[in-house]
Amino acid sequence: MINLLRILKFGVKNFFRNIWLSTAATSIMILTIFTVSVLVMLNLVGAMAVETVKEKVDISIYLQPESTDNQINQVKNKLLSLPEVKSIDYTSKEEALREFQQEHQGNDLILSSILELDENPLQPTLVVKARYPEDYAVIADTINVDEYKSIIGKIDFDDNKEVINRLTNLTQTLKRVGVGLSAVFGLIVVLVVYNTIRLTIYTQKYEIRIMKLVGATNNFIRWPFIVEGVIYGLVGSIGAFAIMYPLVEYFSPLVSNFLGEQSIDMLAYFNEHIVKIFLFEIAAGILLGVISSLLAVRRYVHSI
């Protein structure tokens, strides 16, 4: 217990002894953890925005006006048997006509034109939603065969194909950019803390030699520097969290207004997962500080 208290005391002393170096290293730690947290939140917002758009993407299968109920059920059952299909909505000719009339109820010219026709010109429709964007191509290929040529008039997929491909590429790009930038900033903070602790070791080289002469073990000499790295991580993560929360509170309504009604409430999500987010930042900061300290201590303490 005495040794533990001494290690903690020396670690805190090291942190405040070179206050300007410690301030610089802590600032970089705050910037790194804050940036990684922002990237995580941006990935979350981007994913939710993509999900919102995905909900609006579907395949519309226009059936022949003379299709019987048995034929329509045949196509519907085939689609329902596919694991890629999430849901199917069927709109009959009569329902399509009512929706069309409601949509154009202010346009007397279009409504009178429809009434002058001898029969309902609209087609029954199956609106299919897939589980994932890449599943739409499978659904379209499955149903676009000779067996259903006499039942299906048109498959409205090509118009959505480009949108679906863009959504898939956007989701993958967001993940790659987030991981890449996090790795870059993590490397930067490791190098900064590493060099800070290396300078601390160098400035205390005579003290370390004296400690070795009077019988101090290598572990006793190493641990204060590791504690110093942990302090960098703790202060950095707390500082990043203190900056992050008011920014989320400020930008949450702006993001909600931009994405529309189905968007995520960033502040509500942040508050709901606040403990997990804080612990994640603490763990990330301590991990970066310990890695940097171990690298510096392993290389330089033995050479003194």
DOKETI-94082 format. One line per 2 residues: number of its first residue (from 1); their letters; for each residue x, y, z of N, C-alpha, C, O. Coordinates in steps of 0.2 Angstrom, whole numbers, plus 2048, in hexadecimal, padded with zeros to 3 digits. Layout:
// DOKETI-94082
NUM> A> X:Y:Z:X:Y:Z:X:Y:Z:X:Y:Z; ...
END
This chain:
// DOKETI-94082
1> MI> 804:7FA:800:800:800:800:804:806:800:803:80B:7FD; 80A:806:804:80E:80C:804:811:80D:7FD:812:813:7FB
3> NL> 814:807:7FA:817:808:7F3:811:80B:7EE:813:80F:7EA; 80B:809:7EF:806:80B:7EA:805:812:7EB:804:816:7E6
5> LR> 805:815:7F2:804:81C:7F3:80A:820:7F0:809:825:7ED; 810:81D:7F1:815:821:7EE:815:821:7E7:817:826:7E4
7> IL> 813:81C:7E4:813:81C:7DC:80E:821:7DA:80F:825:7D5; 808:821:7DD:803:826:7DB:805:82D:7DC:804:831:7D8
9> KF> 809:82E:7E2:80C:835:7E4:811:837:7DE:810:83D:7DC; 815:832:7DC:81A:834:7D8:817:835:7D1:819:839:7CD
11> GV> 812:831:7CF:80F:832:7C9:80B:839:7C8:80C:83C:7C3; 808:83B:7CD:805:842:7CD:80A:847:7CD:809:84C:7CA
13> KN> 80F:846:7D1:815:84B:7D1:818:84C:7CA:819:851:7C8; 819:846:7C7:81B:846:7C0:817:84B:7BB:819:84E:7B7
15> FF> 810:84A:7BC:80B:84D:7B8:80C:855:7B9:80C:859:7B4; 80D:857:7BF:80D:85E:7C1:814:861:7C0:815:867:7C0
17> RN> 819:85D:7C0:820:85F:7C0:821:863:7B9:824:868:7B9; 81F:860:7B4:820:863:7AD:819:865:7AB:816:862:7A6
19> IW> 817:86A:7AE:810:86C:7AD:80E:86E:7A6:809:86D:7A3; 813:871:7A2:812:873:79B:812:86D:797:80D:86D:792
21> LS> 816:869:798:816:862:794:810:85F:795:80C:85C:791; 80E:85E:79C:808:85B:79D:802:85E:79A:7FD:85B:798
23> TA> 801:865:79A:7FC:868:797:7FB:867:790:7F6:866:78D; 801:867:78D:801:865:785:7FE:85E:784:7FA:85D:780
25> AT> 801:85A:788:7FF:853:787:7F8:852:788:7F4:84E:785; 7F5:855:78E:7EE:854:790:7EA:857:78A:7E5:855:789
27> SI> 7EC:85D:788:7E8:860:782:7E7:85C:77C:7E2:85B:779; 7ED:859:77A:7ED:854:775:7E8:84E:776:7E4:84C:772
29> MI> 7E8:84C:77C:7E4:846:77E:7DD:848:77E:7D8:844:77C; 7DB:84E:781:7D4:851:780:7D2:851:779:7CC:84F:777
31> LT> 7D6:854:775:7D4:855:76E:7D3:84E:76A:7CE:84D:767; 7D7:849:76C:7D7:843:769:7D0:83F:76B:7CC:83D:767
33> IF> 7CF:83F:772:7C9:83C:774:7C3:83F:772:7BE:83C:770; 7C3:846:772:7BD:84A:76F:7BC:848:768:7B6:847:766
35> TV> 7C1:848:764:7C1:847:75D:7BE:840:75C:7B9:83F:758; 7C0:83B:75F:7BE:834:75F:7B6:834:761:7B2:831:75D
37> SV> 7B4:837:766:7AD:838:768:7A9:83B:763:7A4:839:762; 7AC:840:760:7A8:844:75B:7A7:83F:755:7A1:83F:752
39> LV> 7AC:83C:753:7AC:837:74D:7A6:831:74F:7A3:82F:74A; 7A6:82F:755:7A1:82A:757:79A:82D:756:796:829:753
41> ML> 799:833:758:793:836:758:791:837:751:78B:836:74F; 796:83A:74D:794:83B:746:792:834:742:78E:834:73E
43> NL> 796:82F:744:794:828:741:78D:826:743:789:824:73F; 78B:828:749:785:826:74C:77F:82A:748:77A:828:745
45> VG> 781:831:747:77C:835:743:77C:833:73C:776:833:739; 781:832:739:781:830:732:77E:829:731:77A:828:72C
47> AM> 77F:824:736:77B:81E:735:774:81F:736:770:81C:732; 771:823:73B:76A:825:73B:767:828:735:762:827:733
49> AV> 76B:82D:732:769:830:72C:768:82B:727:763:82B:723; 76D:827:726:76D:821:721:767:81D:722:763:81B:71D
51> ET> 765:81B:728:760:817:72A:759:81B:728:754:817:726; 759:821:729:753:825:728:752:825:720:74C:824:71E
53> VK> 757:825:71C:756:825:715:754:81E:713:750:81D:70E; 757:819:716:756:812:714:74F:811:715:74C:80D:711
55> EK> 74B:813:71A:744:812:71B:740:815:715:73A:812:714; 743:81A:712:73F:81C:70C:740:819:705:73D:81A:700
57> VD> 745:814:706:747:811:6FF:743:80A:6FF:743:807:704; 741:808:6F9:73D:802:6F9:73D:800:6F1:73F:804:6ED
59> IS> 73A:7FA:6F0:739:7F8:6E9:731:7F8:6E8:72D:7F5:6EC; 72F:7FC:6E3:728:7FC:6E1:727:7F7:6DB:72A:7F8:6D6
61> IY> 723:7F2:6DC:721:7ED:6D7:71A:7EE:6D5:715:7ED:6D8; 71A:7F1:6CE:713:7F2:6CC:710:7EC:6C8:714:7EA:6C3
63> LQ> 70B:7EA:6CA:708:7E4:6C7:703:7E6:6C2:701:7EB:6C1; 702:7E1:6BD:6FD:7E2:6B7:6F6:7E3:6BA:6F4:7E0:6BF
65> PE> 6F3:7E8:6B7:6EC:7E9:6B9:6E7:7E3:6BA:6E3:7E3:6BE; 6E8:7DF:6B5:6E4:7D9:6B5:6E6:7D3:6B9:6E4:7CE:6B9
67> ST> 6EB:7D4:6BD:6EE:7CF:6C2:6E8:7CD:6C7:6E5:7D1:6CA; 6E8:7C6:6C7:6E3:7C4:6CC:6E6:7C3:6D3:6EC:7C4:6D4
69> DN> 6E1:7C2:6D8:6E4:7C2:6DF:6E8:7BC:6E0:6ED:7BD:6E4; 6E7:7B7:6DD:6EC:7B1:6DD:6F3:7B2:6DB:6F8:7B1:6DE
71> QI> 6F3:7B6:6D5:6F9:7B8:6D2:6FD:7BD:6D7:703:7BC:6D8; 6F9:7C1:6D9:6FD:7C6:6DE:6FF:7C3:6E4:705:7C4:6E6
73> NQ> 6FB:7BE:6E7:6FD:7BA:6ED:704:7B6:6EB:708:7B5:6F0; 704:7B4:6E5:70A:7B0:6E3:710:7B4:6E3:715:7B1:6E6
75> VK> 710:7BA:6E1:716:7BE:6E1:717:7C0:6E8:71D:7C0:6EA; 712:7C2:6EC:713:7C4:6F3:716:7BE:6F7:71B:7C0:6FB
77> NK> 714:7B8:6F6:716:7B3:6FA:71E:7B1:6F8:722:7AF:6FC; 71F:7B2:6F2:726:7B1:6F0:72B:7B6:6F3:730:7B4:6F5
79> LL> 728:7BC:6F3:72D:7C1:6F6:72D:7C0:6FE:733:7C1:701; 728:7BE:701:728:7BD:708:72D:7B7:70A:72F:7B7:710
81> SL> 72E:7B3:705:732:7AD:707:739:7AF:707:73E:7AB:709; 73B:7B5:704:742:7B7:704:744:7BA:70B:741:7BE:70D
83> PE> 74A:7B8:70D:74C:7BA:714:74E:7C2:713:74F:7C5:718; 750:7C4:70D:752:7CB:70C:74C:7D0:70D:74D:7D6:70E
85> VK> 746:7CE:70D:740:7D2:70D:73E:7D3:714:73D:7CF:718; 73D:7DA:715:73B:7DC:71C:734:7DD:71D:731:7DA:722
87> SI> 730:7E0:718:729:7E1:718:727:7E2:711:72A:7E4:70C; 720:7E1:710:71D:7E2:70A:716:7E5:70B:712:7E3:70F
89> DY> 715:7EB:707:70F:7EE:707:70B:7EE:701:70E:7EF:6FB; 705:7EC:701:701:7EB:6FA:6FC:7F0:6FA:6F8:7F2:6FE
91> TS> 6FC:7F3:6F4:6F7:7F9:6F2:6F3:7F7:6EC:6F6:7F6:6E7; 6ED:7F6:6ED:6E8:7F4:6E8:6E7:7F9:6E3:6E9:7FF:6E4
93> KE> 6E4:7F8:6DD:6E2:7FD:6D8:6DE:803:6DC:6DF:809:6DA; 6D9:800:6DF:6D4:805:6E2:6D8:809:6E8:6D6:80F:6E8
95> EA> 6DC:806:6EC:6E0:80A:6F1:6E4:80F:6ED:6E5:815:6EF; 6E7:80D:6E8:6EC:811:6E4:6E8:817:6E1:6EB:81D:6E1
97> LR> 6E2:816:6DF:6DE:81C:6DC:6DC:821:6E1:6DC:827:6E0; 6DA:81E:6E7:6D8:822:6ED:6DE:827:6EF:6DD:82D:6F0
99> EF> 6E4:824:6F0:6EA:827:6F1:6EC:82D:6EC:6EE:832:6EE; 6EB:82B:6E6:6EC:830:6E0:6E8:835:6E1:6EA:83B:6E0
101> QQ> 6E1:834:6E2:6DC:83A:6E3:6DE:83E:6E8:6DD:844:6E8; 6E0:83B:6EE:6E1:83F:6F4:6E7:843:6F3:6E8:849:6F5
103> EH> 6EC:841:6EF:6F2:844:6EE:6F1:84A:6E9:6F5:84F:6EA; 6EC:849:6E5:6EB:84F:6E0:6E4:852:6E1:6E1:854:6DC
105> QG> 6E2:852:6E7:6DB:855:6E8:6DA:85C:6E7:6D5:85E:6E6; 6E0:860:6E6:6DF:867:6E4:6E0:868:6DD:6DF:86E:6DB
107> ND> 6E1:863:6D9:6E2:864:6D2:6DC:861:6CE:6DB:85B:6CD; 6D7:865:6CD:6D1:863:6CA:6D2:860:6C3:6CE:85B:6C1
109> LI> 6D7:862:6BF:6D8:860:6B8:6DA:858:6B8:6D7:854:6B4; 6DF:857:6BD:6E1:850:6BD:6DB:84B:6C0:6DA:846:6BD
111> LS> 6D7:84D:6C5:6D2:849:6C7:6CD:848:6C2:6CA:843:6C2; 6CB:84D:6BE:6C6:84C:6B9:6C8:848:6B4:6C4:844:6B1
113> SI> 6CF:848:6B2:6D2:844:6AD:6D1:83C:6AF:6CF:838:6AB; 6D2:83B:6B6:6D2:834:6B8:6CA:832:6B8:6C9:82C:6B6
115> LE> 6C6:836:6B9:6BF:834:6B9:6BC:833:6B2:6B7:82F:6B2; 6BF:836:6AD:6BD:835:6A7:6BF:82E:6A4:6BC:82C:69F
117> LD> 6C4:82B:6A7:6C6:825:6A4:6C1:81F:6A6:6BD:820:6AB; 6C1:81A:6A2:6BC:815:6A2:6BD:810:6A8:6B9:80D:6AB
119> EN> 6C4:810:6AA:6C6:80B:6AF:6CC:80E:6B3:6CF:813:6B1; 6CD:80B:6B8:6D3:80D:6BD:6D9:80C:6B9:6DB:806:6B8
121> PL> 6DD:811:6B8:6E4:810:6B4:6EA:80E:6B8:6EF:80C:6B6; 6E9:80E:6BF:6EE:80D:6C3:6EF:806:6C5:6EA:802:6C4
123> QP> 6F5:804:6C6:6F7:7FD:6C7:6F7:7FB:6CF:6F9:7FF:6D3; 6F6:7F5:6D0:6F7:7F2:6D7:6FF:7F2:6D8:702:7F1:6D4
125> TL> 701:7F3:6DE:708:7F4:6E0:70A:7F0:6E6:706:7F0:6EB; 710:7ED:6E6:713:7EA:6EC:719:7EF:6ED:71E:7EF:6E9
127> VV> 719:7F1:6F3:71F:7F5:6F5:723:7F1:6FA:721:7EF:6FF; 729:7EF:6F8:72D:7EB:6FC:733:7EF:6FF:737:7F2:6FC
129> KA> 734:7ED:706:73A:7F0:709:73E:7EA:70B:73C:7E5:70E; 745:7EB:70A:74A:7E6:70C:74D:7E8:713:74C:7ED:715
131> RY> 750:7E2:715:753:7E3:71C:75A:7E8:71B:75B:7EC:720; 75E:7E7:716:764:7EB:715:764:7ED:70E:761:7EA:709
133> PE> 767:7F3:70C:767:7F6:705:769:7F1:700:767:7F1:6FA; 76E:7ED:702:771:7E8:6FD:76C:7E3:6FB:76E:7DF:6F6
135> DY> 767:7E2:6FF:762:7DD:6FD:75D:7DE:6F8:75A:7DA:6F5; 75D:7E5:6F6:758:7E7:6F1:75A:7E3:6EA:755:7E1:6E6
137> AV> 760:7E3:6E9:762:7E0:6E2:760:7D9:6E2:75E:7D6:6DD; 761:7D5:6E7:75F:7CE:6E8:757:7CD:6E7:755:7C9:6E3
139> IA> 753:7D2:6EA:74C:7D1:6E9:74A:7D3:6E2:746:7CF:6DF; 74D:7D8:6DF:74B:7DA:6D8:74D:7D4:6D3:749:7D2:6CF
141> DT> 753:7D1:6D4:755:7CB:6D0:750:7C5:6D1:74F:7C2:6CC; 74E:7C4:6D7:74A:7BE:6D8:743:7BF:6D5:740:7BA:6D3
143> IN> 740:7C5:6D5:739:7C6:6D3:739:7C7:6CB:734:7C7:6C8; 73F:7CA:6C8:73F:7CC:6C1:741:7C6:6BD:746:7C6:6BA
145> VD> 73C:7C1:6BD:73D:7BB:6B9:737:7B9:6B4:732:7BC:6B5; 738:7B5:6AF:733:7B4:6AB:72C:7B1:6AE:727:7B2:6AB
147> EY> 72D:7AE:6B4:727:7AB:6B7:722:7B0:6B9:71C:7AF:6B9; 724:7B6:6BA:720:7BB:6BD:71F:7C1:6B8:71C:7C6:6B9
149> KS> 721:7C0:6B1:721:7C5:6AC:719:7C7:6AB:718:7CD:6AA; 715:7C2:6AB:70E:7C3:6AA:70A:7C7:6AF:705:7C9:6AE
151> II> 70D:7C7:6B5:70A:7CA:6BB:70D:7D1:6BD:709:7D6:6BE; 714:7D2:6BC:717:7D8:6BE:718:7DC:6B7:71A:7DA:6B2
153> GK> 716:7E2:6B8:716:7E7:6B3:71D:7EB:6B3:720:7EB:6AE; 71F:7ED:6B9:725:7F1:6B9:728:7F0:6C0:724:7F0:6C5
155> ID> 72F:7F0:6C1:732:7F0:6C7:736:7F6:6C8:73B:7F7:6C4; 734:7FA:6CD:737:801:6CD:73D:800:6D2:73D:802:6D8
157> FD> 743:7FE:6CF:749:7FD:6D3:74F:801:6D1:753:803:6D5; 74F:801:6CA:755:805:6C8:756:80C:6CA:75B:80F:6CB
159> DN> 750:80F:6CB:750:816:6CE:753:817:6D5:756:81B:6D7; 752:811:6D9:755:811:6E0:75B:80E:6E0:75F:80E:6E6
161> KE> 75E:80B:6DB:764:807:6DB:76A:80B:6DD:76E:809:6E1; 76A:811:6DA:770:816:6DB:76F:818:6E2:775:819:6E6
163> VI> 769:81A:6E5:769:81C:6EC:76B:817:6F1:76E:819:6F5; 769:811:6EF:76B:80B:6F4:772:80A:6F4:775:809:6F9
165> NR> 776:80B:6EE:77D:80A:6EE:780:80F:6F1:785:80E:6F5; 77E:816:6F1:781:81B:6F4:780:81A:6FC:785:81C:700
167> LT> 77A:818:6FE:779:817:705:77E:812:708:781:813:70D; 77F:80C:704:784:807:707:78B:80A:707:78E:809:70C
169> NL> 78D:80E:702:794:810:701:795:816:707:79A:816:70A; 78F:81A:708:790:81F:70D:791:81C:714:795:81E:718
171> TQ> 78D:816:716:78E:813:71C:795:810:71D:798:811:723; 797:80D:718:79E:80A:719:7A3:80F:719:7A8:80F:71D
173> TL> 7A3:815:715:7A7:81A:716:7A8:81E:71D:7AD:81F:71F; 7A2:81F:720:7A2:821:726:7A5:81D:72B:7A9:820:730
175> KR> 7A5:817:72B:7A8:812:72F:7B0:813:72E:7B4:813:733; 7B2:812:728:7B9:813:726:7BC:819:729:7C2:819:72C
177> VG> 7B9:81F:727:7BC:825:729:7BC:826:731:7C1:828:734; 7B7:823:734:7B7:824:73C:7BD:820:73F:7C0:822:743
179> VG> 7BE:81A:73C:7C3:815:73F:7CA:818:73D:7CE:818:741; 7CB:81B:737:7D1:81D:735:7D3:823:739:7D9:824:73B
181> LS> 7CF:828:739:7D0:82E:73D:7D1:82D:744:7D6:830:748; 7CE:828:747:7CF:826:74E:7D6:823:74F:7D9:825:754
183> AV> 7D8:81F:74A:7DE:81C:74B:7E4:821:74A:7E9:821:74E; 7E3:826:746:7E8:82C:745:7E9:830:74B:7EE:831:74D
185> FG> 7E3:832:74E:7E3:836:754:7E6:832:75A:7E9:835:75E; 7E4:82C:75A:7E7:827:760:7EE:827:75F:7F2:827:764
187> LI> 7F1:826:759:7F8:826:758:7FC:82C:75A:801:82C:75D; 7F8:832:758:7FB:839:75A:7FC:839:762:801:83C:764
189> VV> 7F6:838:765:7F7:839:76D:7FC:834:770:7FF:836:775; 7FC:82E:76D:801:829:770:808:82C:76F:80C:82C:774
191> LV> 80A:82F:769:810:832:768:812:838:76D:817:839:76F; 80D:83C:76E:80D:842:772:80F:840:779:813:842:77C
193> VY> 80A:83C:77C:80B:839:783:812:836:784:815:836:789; 813:832:77F:81A:82E:77F:820:832:77F:824:831:784
195> NT> 820:838:77B:825:83C:77C:825:841:782:82B:842:785; 81F:842:785:81F:846:78B:822:842:791:826:844:795
197> IR> 820:83B:791:823:837:796:82A:836:795:82E:835:79A; 82C:835:78F:833:834:78E:837:83A:790:83C:839:793
199> LT> 835:840:78F:838:846:792:838:846:79A:83D:848:79D; 833:844:79C:832:844:7A4:837:83F:7A7:83B:840:7AB
201> IY> 838:839:7A3:83D:834:7A5:844:837:7A5:848:836:7A9; 845:83B:79F:84C:83E:79E:84E:843:7A3:853:843:7A6
203> TQ> 849:847:7A5:84A:84C:7AA:84B:849:7B1:84E:84D:7B6; 849:843:7B2:849:840:7B9:84F:83A:7B9:84F:836:7BD
205> KY> 853:83B:7B4:858:835:7B3:85C:834:7B9:85E:82F:7BB; 85E:83A:7BC:863:839:7C2:85F:837:7C8:862:833:7CC
207> EI> 859:839:7C9:855:836:7CE:854:82E:7CD:854:82B:7D2; 852:82C:7C7:851:825:7C6:858:821:7C7:857:81C:7CA
209> RI> 85D:824:7C6:864:821:7C7:865:820:7CF:867:81B:7D1; 863:825:7D2:864:825:7DA:85F:820:7DD:861:81C:7E1
211> MK> 859:820:7DA:854:81B:7DC:856:814:7DB:855:80F:7DF; 859:812:7D5:85C:80C:7D4:862:80A:7D9:862:804:7DB
213> LV> 866:80F:7DA:86B:80E:7DF:869:80C:7E6:86C:808:7E9; 864:80F:7E8:861:80D:7EF:85C:807:7EF:859:806:7F4
215> GA> 85C:804:7E9:858:7FE:7E9:851:7FE:7E6:84D:7F9:7E7; 84F:803:7E3:848:803:7E0:848:7FE:7DB:84C:7FE:7D6
217> TN> 842:7FB:7DA:841:7F6:7D5:83F:7F9:7CE:83D:7FF:7CF; 840:7F6:7C9:83E:7F9:7C3:836:7FA:7C2:834:800:7C0
219> NF> 832:7F6:7C5:82B:7F7:7C5:829:7FE:7C9:825:802:7C7; 82D:7FF:7CF:82C:805:7D3:82D:80B:7CF:82A:810:7D0
221> IR> 833:80B:7CB:835:810:7C7:830:811:7C1:82E:817:7BF; 82D:80C:7BE:829:80C:7B8:822:80F:7BA:81F:813:7B6
223> WP> 81F:80D:7BF:818:80E:7C1:816:815:7C1:811:817:7BF; 81A:81A:7C4:818:821:7C4:817:824:7BD:813:828:7BC
225> FI> 81B:822:7B8:81A:824:7B2:814:821:7AE:811:825:7AA; 812:81B:7B0:80C:818:7AE:806:81C:7B1:801:81D:7AE
227> VE> 807:81E:7B7:802:821:7BB:801:828:7B7:7FB:82B:7B6; 806:82B:7B5:806:832:7B2:802:831:7AB:7FE:835:7AA
229> GV> 803:82C:7A8:800:82A:7A2:7F8:82A:7A3:7F4:82C:79F; 7F7:826:7A8:7F0:825:7AA:7EC:82C:7AC:7E7:82D:7AA
231> IY> 7F0:830:7AF:7ED:837:7B1:7EC:83B:7AA:7E7:83E:7AA; 7F1:83A:7A5:7EF:83E:79F:7E9:83B:79C:7E5:83F:79A
233> GL> 7E8:835:79C:7E2:832:799:7DB:834:79D:7D6:835:79A; 7DC:834:7A4:7D6:836:7A8:7D4:83D:7A7:7CE:83F:7A5
235> VG> 7D9:842:7A7:7D8:849:7A6:7D5:84A:79F:7D1:84E:79E; 7D8:847:79A:7D6:848:793:7CF:845:792:7CC:849:78F
237> SI> 7CD:840:795:7C7:83D:793:7C1:841:797:7BC:843:794; 7C3:844:79D:7BE:848:7A1:7BD:84F:79D:7B8:851:79C
239> GA> 7C3:851:79B:7C3:858:797:7BF:857:790:7BB:85B:78E; 7C0:851:78D:7BC:850:786:7B5:84F:788:7B1:852:784
241> FA> 7B3:84C:78D:7AC:84B:78F:7A9:852:791:7A3:853:78F; 7AC:856:794:7AA:85D:796:7A9:861:790:7A4:865:790
243> IM> 7AD:860:78B:7AC:864:785:7A6:861:780:7A2:864:77D; 7A6:85A:780:7A1:857:77C:79A:858:77E:796:859:779
245> YP> 798:858:784:791:858:786:78E:85F:784:788:85E:781; 790:865:786:78D:86B:783:78C:86B:77C:788:86E:779
247> LV> 791:868:778:791:869:771:78B:864:76E:788:866:76A; 78B:85E:771:785:85A:76F:77E:85D:771:77A:85D:76D
249> EY> 77E:861:777:778:864:779:776:86A:774:770:86B:772; 77B:86D:771:77A:873:76C:778:870:765:774:873:762
251> FS> 77C:86B:763:77B:869:75C:775:864:75B:773:863:756; 773:861:761:76D:85C:760:767:85E:75D:765:85B:758
253> PL> 764:864:75F:75E:867:75B:760:869:754:75B:868:74F; 766:86B:752:768:86D:74B:768:866:747:765:866:741
255> VS> 76B:861:74A:76B:85B:746:764:858:745:762:855:740; 760:858:74A:759:856:74A:755:859:744:751:856:741
257> NF> 756:860:744:752:864:73F:755:862:738:751:862:733; 75B:861:738:75E:85F:731:75C:859:72E:75A:858:728
259> LG> 75B:854:733:75A:84D:730:752:84C:730:750:847:72D; 74E:850:733:747:84F:733:744:84B:739:747:84A:73E
261> EQ> 73E:849:738:73A:846:73E:73D:840:740:73C:83E:746; 740:83C:73B:742:835:73D:749:835:740:74C:830:741
263> SI> 74C:83B:741:753:83B:743:754:839:74A:74F:839:74E; 75A:838:74C:75C:836:753:75C:83D:757:75F:842:755
265> DM> 75A:83C:75D:75B:842:762:762:840:765:763:83C:76A; 767:844:763:76E:843:765:76F:844:76D:772:840:770
267> LA> 76C:849:770:76C:84A:777:769:845:77B:76C:843:780; 763:843:779:760:83D:77C:764:837:77C:765:833:781
269> YF> 767:835:776:76B:830:776:771:830:77A:773:82C:77D; 774:836:77A:77A:838:77E:778:837:786:77C:833:789
271> NE> 773:839:788:771:839:78F:76F:832:791:771:82F:796; 76C:82E:78C:76B:827:78D:771:823:78E:771:81E:792
273> HI> 776:824:78A:77C:820:78B:782:824:78E:788:823:78C; 780:829:792:786:82D:795:78B:829:799:791:82B:798
275> VK> 789:825:79C:78E:821:7A0:792:81D:79C:798:81D:79D; 78F:819:797:793:816:792:798:81A:78E:79E:818:78E
277> IF> 796:820:78C:79A:824:788:7A0:827:78D:7A6:827:78B; 79E:829:793:7A4:82B:798:7A9:826:799:7AF:827:799
279> LF> 7A6:820:79B:7AB:81A:79C:7AF:818:796:7B5:817:797; 7AC:819:790:7B0:818:78A:7B6:81D:789:7BB:81B:788
281> EI> 7B4:823:78A:7B9:828:78A:7BF:827:78F:7C5:828:78E; 7BD:826:795:7C2:824:79B:7C6:81E:799:7CC:81F:799
283> AA> 7C3:819:796:7C7:813:794:7CC:815:78F:7D1:812:78F; 7C9:818:78A:7CD:81A:784:7D3:81E:786:7D9:81D:784
285> GI> 7D2:823:78B:7D7:828:78D:7DC:824:791:7E2:825:790; 7DA:820:796:7DF:81C:79A:7E3:817:795:7E9:816:796
287> LL> 7E0:814:791:7E3:80F:78C:7E9:813:788:7EE:810:788; 7E7:819:785:7EC:81C:782:7F2:81F:786:7F8:81E:784
289> GV> 7F0:821:78C:7F5:823:791:7FA:81D:793:800:81E:793; 7F7:818:795:7FB:812:797:7FF:80F:791:805:80E:792
291> IS> 7FD:80F:78B:801:80C:786:807:811:784:80C:80F:784; 806:818:785:80B:81C:784:810:81C:789:816:81C:788
293> SL> 80E:81B:78F:812:81B:795:817:814:795:81D:814:796; 813:80F:793:817:808:793:81C:809:78D:822:806:78F
295> LA> 81B:80C:788:820:80C:782:826:810:785:82B:80E:783; 824:816:788:82A:81A:78A:82E:817:78F:834:817:78F
297> VR> 82B:814:794:82E:811:79A:832:80B:798:838:80B:79A; 82F:807:794:833:801:792:839:803:78E:83E:7FF:78E
299> RY> 839:808:78A:83F:80A:786:844:80E:78A:84A:80D:789; 842:812:78E:847:817:791:849:816:798:84F:818:79A
301> VH> 845:813:79C:847:812:7A3:84D:80E:7A4:851:80F:7A8; 84D:808:7A0:853:804:7A1:85A:807:79E:85F:805:7A0
303> SI> 859:80C:79A:85F:80F:797:862:814:79C:868:816:79B; 85F:816:7A1:862:81B:7A6:866:817:7AB:868:81B:7B0
END
